[in-house]
């Protein structure tokens, strides 16, 4: 299982991604989570081009973190497996 979870498709190697294992001790309804801290910080949120989430909804969900977290819409590139920032600001309301 660990090998599967640590495997990443080579075409996505450009992503500057970190994966971490943590105990999920906190529960909110049916969902478990871990609290951000000095050891685990949220830096970016990428929202898919078809996502109905608005910038206002995301900002509200981020709360105090909104000032520290970079957020933007992405779409798939036309000829590669990359996700790129949407340049059309109308897609991000």
Secondary structure, DSSP 4 states (H G I P E B T S, - for coil): -HHHHT---GGGTTS----------EEETTEEE----SSS---EEEEETT----HHHHHHHHGGGGGT-EEEEEEE-SSSS-EEE---GGG--
